[in-house]
Amino acid sequence: MATQDYNVGTPLGPDPRAVQDLEAIDTYVRTQARPRIAQWPDSLAQIQDYEKWRQGLSWWIDMFVMVNDTMRTAKNKRDAINVAQHNVLPETAVVEPGAFVSPPPLPKKPGPSGFQLLLGGGLIGAVAAAIVFWRKR
């Protein structure tokens, strides 16, 4: 999986992508992983580990300065929860970054060729010349 680099925070705040991604992981752990503890009791340790780690994050150091390390750790902890809950895609379903099937090219719309345009323009010119010649007579 490709790693996304986050920007170091600015006076306006941390990189908004990092804030959104971390909130998404928090929401996932709270609404998806935690309710599945009854089905996967071994995952409780990973969930509690994530929650304890998350509560210990500092806003300045972890979200502004060390944001890439913070996000890498968050994603690794989320992945550990997924493994404990058997919520992982089989290897055959995962492809390397950049490997995708491109859609077929769009079919060309039938339209006039360059020769047809030239011929049509010549005919229009000939008709215009005939009208001018006709009026002068």
PASEBA-1860 file (N, C-alpha, C; in nm, 3 decimals):
! residues 137
1> MATQDYNV> 0.085/-0.117/0.000/0.000/0.000/0.000/0.090/0.124/0.000 ~ 0.055/0.218/-0.082/0.134/0.341/-0.091/0.117/0.423/0.036 ~ 0.226/0.485/0.077/0.223/0.567/0.196/0.196/0.712/0.155 ~ 0.103/0.773/0.223/0.071/0.912/0.195/0.148/0.998/0.294 ~ 0.225/1.094/0.242/0.298/1.184/0.330/0.208/1.302/0.365 ~ 0.208/1.335/0.492/0.130/1.449/0.539/0.225/1.567/0.559 ~ 0.171/1.687/0.549/0.252/1.806/0.567/0.267/1.837/0.715 ~ 0.381/1.896/0.749/0.402/1.944/0.886/0.302/2.057/0.910
9> GTPLGPDP> 0.252/2.067/1.031/0.151/2.167/1.063/0.197/2.310/1.041 ~ 0.102/2.398/1.026/0.128/2.540/1.007/0.060/2.615/1.121 ~ 0.077/2.747/1.130/0.006/2.822/1.235/-0.147/2.809/1.224 ~ -0.195/2.767/1.107/-0.339/2.748/1.090/-0.387/2.614/1.145 ~ -0.293/2.524/1.177/-0.330/2.394/1.233/-0.256/2.282/1.164 ~ -0.283/2.159/1.207/-0.218/2.044/1.144/-0.274/2.019/1.004 ~ -0.208/1.934/0.929/-0.255/1.898/0.796/-0.398/1.844/0.808 ~ -0.495/1.907/0.740/-0.634/1.864/0.754/-0.657/1.719/0.711
17> RAVQDLEA> -0.575/1.671/0.617/-0.590/1.531/0.575/-0.558/1.437/0.690 ~ -0.455/1.471/0.767/-0.419/1.386/0.881/-0.529/1.388/0.987 ~ -0.584/1.504/1.012/-0.693/1.516/1.111/-0.812/1.432/1.065 ~ -0.848/1.442/0.938/-0.962/1.365/0.887/-0.935/1.215/0.890 ~ -0.814/1.175/0.851/-0.781/1.033/0.851/-0.781/0.976/0.993 ~ -0.727/1.051/1.088/-0.726/1.004/1.226/-0.868/0.996/1.282 ~ -0.951/1.093/1.249/-1.091/1.088/1.292/-1.162/0.967/1.231 ~ -1.130/0.936/1.106/-1.191/0.820/1.041/-1.149/0.690/1.110
25> IDTYVRTQ> -1.023/0.681/1.149/-0.978/0.561/1.221/-1.044/0.554/1.357 ~ -1.054/0.667/1.427/-1.124/0.671/1.556/-1.268/0.622/1.541 ~ -1.336/0.672/1.440/-1.476/0.633/1.416/-1.485/0.485/1.384 ~ -1.393/0.436/1.304/-1.392/0.294/1.269/-1.375/0.208/1.394 ~ -1.279/0.242/1.477/-1.254/0.163/1.598/-1.376/0.166/1.689 ~ -1.435/0.284/1.703/-1.550/0.300/1.794/-1.677/0.234/1.741 ~ -1.705/0.249/1.610/-1.835/0.203/1.559/-1.830/0.068/1.489 ~ -1.713/0.026/1.441/-1.705/-0.101/1.369/-1.631/-0.209/1.448
33> ARPRIAQW> -1.514/-0.175/1.498/-1.431/-0.277/1.564/-1.482/-0.311/1.704 ~ -1.513/-0.208/1.783/-1.555/-0.233/1.921/-1.681/-0.321/1.929 ~ -1.783/-0.297/1.846/-1.901/-0.383/1.852/-1.873/-0.530/1.816 ~ -1.762/-0.558/1.752/-1.730/-0.695/1.711/-1.646/-0.770/1.814 ~ -1.624/-0.710/1.930/-1.542/-0.776/2.032/-1.605/-0.907/2.077 ~ -1.738/-0.912/2.087/-1.804/-1.035/2.130/-1.773/-1.149/2.033 ~ -1.765/-1.118/1.906/-1.737/-1.219/1.804/-1.588/-1.253/1.800 ~ -1.503/-1.155/1.828/-1.357/-1.171/1.822/-1.296/-1.121/1.953
41> PDSLAQIQ> -1.307/-1.195/2.062/-1.260/-1.147/2.192/-1.109/-1.119/2.197 ~ -1.032/-1.186/2.112/-0.887/-1.162/2.111/-0.852/-1.023/2.060 ~ -0.946/-0.957/1.995/-0.918/-0.824/1.941/-0.927/-0.714/2.047 ~ -0.979/-0.747/2.164/-0.994/-0.646/2.271/-0.859/-0.583/2.306 ~ -0.755/-0.663/2.312/-0.623/-0.609/2.348/-0.575/-0.506/2.245 ~ -0.597/-0.533/2.116/-0.554/-0.439/2.013/-0.638/-0.311/2.018 ~ -0.767/-0.325/2.043/-0.854/-0.208/2.051/-0.816/-0.121/2.170 ~ -0.793/-0.183/2.284/-0.753/-0.106/2.403/-0.616/-0.043/2.382
49> DYEKWRQG> -0.527/-0.113/2.312/-0.395/-0.056/2.282/-0.410/0.069/2.196 ~ -0.495/0.063/2.095/-0.517/0.180/2.010/-0.576/0.295/2.092 ~ -0.678/0.266/2.170/-0.745/0.372/2.248/-0.650/0.436/2.349 ~ -0.568/0.357/2.414/-0.471/0.411/2.510/-0.368/0.498/2.437 ~ -0.318/0.449/2.324/-0.222/0.525/2.245/-0.284/0.656/2.198 ~ -0.410/0.649/2.151/-0.479/0.767/2.098/-0.498/0.873/2.205 ~ -0.531/0.832/2.327/-0.551/0.927/2.437/-0.420/0.995/2.476 ~ -0.308/0.930/2.451/-0.178/0.986/2.488/-0.117/1.077/2.384
57> LSWWIDMF> -0.183/1.093/2.270/-0.127/1.180/2.166/-0.127/1.326/2.210 ~ -0.017/1.393/2.180/-0.013/1.537/2.207/-0.047/1.611/2.078 ~ -0.121/1.717/2.093/-0.166/1.792/1.976/-0.047/1.853/1.902 ~ 0.046/1.913/1.975/0.155/1.983/1.910/0.259/1.889/1.849 ~ 0.318/1.802/1.930/0.426/1.716/1.881/0.372/1.612/1.782 ~ 0.267/1.541/1.821/0.221/1.429/1.739/0.142/1.470/1.615 ~ 0.067/1.578/1.620/-0.014/1.618/1.505/0.052/1.726/1.419 ~ 0.142/1.804/1.475/0.207/1.908/1.397/0.343/1.861/1.345
65> VMVNDTMR> 0.428/1.815/1.437/0.567/1.788/1.403/0.587/1.646/1.352 ~ 0.535/1.548/1.424/0.559/1.406/1.392/0.436/1.343/1.326 ~ 0.367/1.418/1.243/0.239/1.374/1.190/0.251/1.246/1.107 ~ 0.357/1.230/1.030/0.371/1.108/0.950/0.392/0.985/1.037 ~ 0.474/0.999/1.143/0.492/0.887/1.236/0.361/0.854/1.307 ~ 0.288/0.958/1.346/0.161/0.938/1.414/0.063/0.862/1.325 ~ 0.050/0.904/1.201/-0.045/0.840/1.111/-0.001/0.699/1.075 ~ 0.128/0.677/1.059/0.177/0.542/1.031/0.143/0.449/1.147
73> TAKNKRDA> 0.162/0.497/1.270/0.130/0.417/1.388/-0.019/0.390/1.397 ~ -0.102/0.492/1.371/-0.248/0.476/1.376/-0.293/0.370/1.275 ~ -0.239/0.376/1.155/-0.278/0.279/1.051/-0.229/0.139/1.085 ~ -0.110/0.128/1.144/-0.061/-0.003/1.186/-0.148/-0.063/1.296 ~ -0.189/0.021/1.391/-0.275/-0.027/1.499/-0.413/-0.067/1.446 ~ -0.465/0.011/1.351/-0.593/-0.024/1.287/-0.580/-0.157/1.214 ~ -0.468/-0.175/1.144/-0.446/-0.300/1.070/-0.435/-0.419/1.166 ~ -0.373/-0.399/1.283/-0.363/-0.506/1.383/-0.502/-0.545/1.433
81> INVAQHNV> -0.589/-0.447/1.451/-0.727/-0.476/1.491/-0.796/-0.557/1.382 ~ -0.776/-0.518/1.258/-0.838/-0.590/1.146/-0.790/-0.735/1.139 ~ -0.662/-0.757/1.161/-0.608/-0.893/1.160/-0.670/-0.973/1.274 ~ -0.680/-0.914/1.393/-0.737/-0.985/1.508/-0.885/-1.019/1.486 ~ -0.952/-0.938/1.406/-1.094/-0.962/1.379/-1.117/-1.032/1.245 ~ -1.009/-1.082/1.188/-1.017/-1.154/1.060/-1.088/-1.069/0.954 ~ -1.058/-0.942/0.955/-1.120/-0.846/0.864/-1.014/-0.799/0.764 ~ -0.952/-0.895/0.697/-0.844/-0.864/0.604/-0.877/-0.929/0.471
89> LPETAVVE> -0.853/-0.857/0.363/-0.876/-0.912/0.231/-0.774/-1.021/0.202 ~ -0.814/-1.123/0.129/-0.715/-1.224/0.089/-0.611/-1.162/-0.004 ~ -0.492/-1.221/-0.008/-0.384/-1.165/-0.090/-0.423/-1.153/-0.236 ~ -0.508/-1.242/-0.282/-0.548/-1.238/-0.423/-0.635/-1.117/-0.454 ~ -0.692/-1.053/-0.352/-0.780/-0.938/-0.374/-0.704/-0.806/-0.368 ~ -0.578/-0.810/-0.332/-0.499/-0.688/-0.317/-0.398/-0.681/-0.430 ~ -0.390/-0.566/-0.493/-0.293/-0.546/-0.601/-0.193/-0.441/-0.559 ~ -0.080/-0.443/-0.625/0.024/-0.345/-0.593/-0.022/-0.207/-0.639
97> PGAFVSPP> 0.031/-0.103/-0.576/-0.008/0.034/-0.613/0.019/0.060/-0.761 ~ -0.074/0.127/-0.822/-0.059/0.163/-0.962/-0.108/0.057/-1.059 ~ -0.139/-0.063/-1.008/-0.188/-0.169/-1.096/-0.340/-0.160/-1.102 ~ -0.390/-0.115/-1.211/-0.534/-0.106/-1.227/-0.567/-0.131/-1.373 ~ -0.689/-0.164/-1.395/-0.732/-0.189/-1.531/-0.787/-0.059/-1.586 ~ -0.728/-0.015/-1.694/-0.777/0.110/-1.751/-0.897/0.080/-1.839 ~ -0.990/0.171/-1.843/-1.109/0.148/-1.926/-1.071/0.149/-2.074 ~ -1.149/0.082/-2.155/-1.116/0.083/-2.297/-1.131/0.223/-2.354
105> PLPKKPGP> -1.061/0.252/-2.461/-1.073/0.386/-2.519/-1.215/0.409/-2.569 ~ -1.257/0.531/-2.561/-1.390/0.566/-2.610/-1.395/0.550/-2.760 ~ -1.505/0.498/-2.811/-1.513/0.485/-2.957/-1.518/0.623/-3.022 ~ -1.460/0.632/-3.139/-1.460/0.760/-3.210/-1.600/0.784/-3.264 ~ -1.645/0.905/-3.244/-1.775/0.942/-3.297/-1.761/0.965/-3.447 ~ -1.854/0.912/-3.523/-1.842/0.938/-3.667/-1.863/1.086/-3.694 ~ -1.780/1.139/-3.773/-1.788/1.281/-3.805/-1.717/1.306/-3.936 ~ -1.725/1.426/-3.983/-1.663/1.455/-4.113/-1.511/1.451/-4.102
113> SGFQLLLG> -1.451/1.396/-4.207/-1.305/1.394/-4.213/-1.257/1.530/-4.265 ~ -1.128/1.549/-4.267/-1.071/1.674/-4.316/-1.107/1.698/-4.462 ~ -1.103/1.591/-4.541/-1.138/1.604/-4.683/-1.284/1.644/-4.700 ~ -1.372/1.582/-4.621/-1.514/1.615/-4.629/-1.539/1.761/-4.591 ~ -1.469/1.809/-4.490/-1.483/1.950/-4.451/-1.435/2.042/-4.563 ~ -1.324/2.008/-4.624/-1.270/2.088/-4.733/-1.367/2.089/-4.852 ~ -1.421/1.972/-4.885/-1.517/1.961/-4.994/-1.643/2.043/-4.964 ~ -1.694/2.033/-4.841/-1.812/2.109/-4.803/-1.787/2.258/-4.809
121> GGLIGAVA> -1.671/2.302/-4.762/-1.635/2.444/-4.767/-1.624/2.492/-4.911 ~ -1.568/2.406/-4.998/-1.557/2.442/-5.140/-1.694/2.455/-5.204 ~ -1.785/2.364/-5.169/-1.921/2.373/-5.224/-1.991/2.499/-5.178 ~ -1.976/2.532/-5.051/-2.039/2.655/-5.000/-1.980/2.777/-5.071 ~ -1.850/2.775/-5.091/-1.784/2.885/-5.161/-1.833/2.895/-5.305 ~ -1.848/2.780/-5.371/-1.896/2.780/-5.509/-2.038/2.832/-5.517 ~ -2.124/2.793/-5.424/-2.262/2.841/-5.422/-2.263/2.992/-5.397 ~ -2.182/3.040/-5.305/-2.176/3.183/-5.277/-2.128/3.259/-5.400
129> AAIVFWRK> -2.027/3.206/-5.469/-1.976/3.271/-5.590/-2.083/3.271/-5.699 ~ -2.159/3.163/-5.711/-2.266/3.155/-5.811/-2.374/3.258/-5.780 ~ -2.409/3.275/-5.653/-2.512/3.373/-5.615/-2.464/3.513/-5.649 ~ -2.339/3.544/-5.616/-2.285/3.677/-5.646/-2.283/3.697/-5.798 ~ -2.238/3.597/-5.871/-2.234/3.608/-6.017/-2.376/3.623/-6.074 ~ -2.471/3.549/-6.021/-2.610/3.554/-6.066/-2.670/3.693/-6.044 ~ -2.642/3.756/-5.931/-2.698/3.888/-5.898/-2.640/3.997/-5.989 ~ -2.516/3.981/-6.029/-2.453/4.083/-6.114/-2.509/4.078/-6.256
137> R> -2.572/3.979/-6.295/-2.626/3.968/-6.431/-2.752/4.034/-6.449
END
